[in-house]
């Protein structure tokens, strides 16, 4: 399809998971200019605007599930191995494309295969609820020098308000910091400083500020997402924060993780694998040059 007879147009679905928004496109292969496309299309003023561009390839409908490859470019053009919110939007776009009111998707990601069970919530398929099997979380492999630097950075920002902090690896890196009031710190300053320590060797890190909610209903989470900055929600970050909240005794399973864009549920299955449950909302279908 072309807008002027010569310029090809890319069909995009725009969806969001708790305000963490993505442009999703189906393609025969991952475009070589994916980073440039993401920077252009995701730009908030000069493009359509989104936190990332998801490319769906190798989509095959089977008897029990639809298998597809998940490729995510952040808004700055960098690649992300996994995204809990992005995977829910990915499955929602697939369900809409195949006319399914319920679907299981086997998503092939750089971090491994992730199962997504999604149910459409309305006749127009504008909203859906999905559970994503996010796998196991391991700590990041930090040497003593890097750990000491991070501890000093966090103490410098939070002072006596600093609680515990820990790292998590879900196929992408996370640092979770417990504070009595996670809204008291300048997240841009904290996130920028901490991410810089990881830019050279791993392309940055996701930084999360958490705290126990006063009403006892889970935890609050503020998100600094590598490659995107402050976002309204982060699915893998909610997983990292939820698992550590369980370990630290801040909440019981399933943990309700409250983010500026809304809430998601984090639980552990019998094998210790993380299950993330939350919404996906379809915004629009777009033809873009």
DABEL-V547976 format. One line per field, one symbol per residue. ss: DSSP state (H for helix, E for strand, L for the rest). phi: phi as a letter, one per 20 degrees, with the letter a starting at -180 (. if undefined). Layout:
ss->???
phi->???
This chain:
ss->LELLLLLELEEEEEEEELLEEEEEEELLLLLLLHHHHHHHHHLLLLLLLLLEEEEEEEEEELLLLEEEEEEEEELLLLEELLLHHHHHHHHHHHHHHHLLLEEEEEEEELLEEEEEEEEELLLLLLEEEEEEEEELLELLLLLHHHHHHHHHHHHHHHHHHEEEEEEEELLLEEEEEEELLLLLLLHHHHHHHHHHLLHHHHLLLEEEEEEELLLLLLEEEEEEELLLEEELLLHHHHHHHHHHHHHLLLLLLLEEEEELLEEEEEEELLLLLEEEEEEEEEEEEEEEL
phi->.cfcncefddecddcbdlnedcddcebfbfffeggfgffffeffdecfnaeaddddclecedfdbdebedccdffenfddfbbffffffgfffffffemeebbddeeedfeofcecdccfebfelfcbccddeeneddffedefffffffgfgfffeelfffeebbdbcdnceccdcecfcfeeeffffffffffgfdffdcmobedcdcafffenemcecddddfncnfcfabfffffffffffffemebdefeedecgepdcdccdefenfeddcaeccedadcdcf
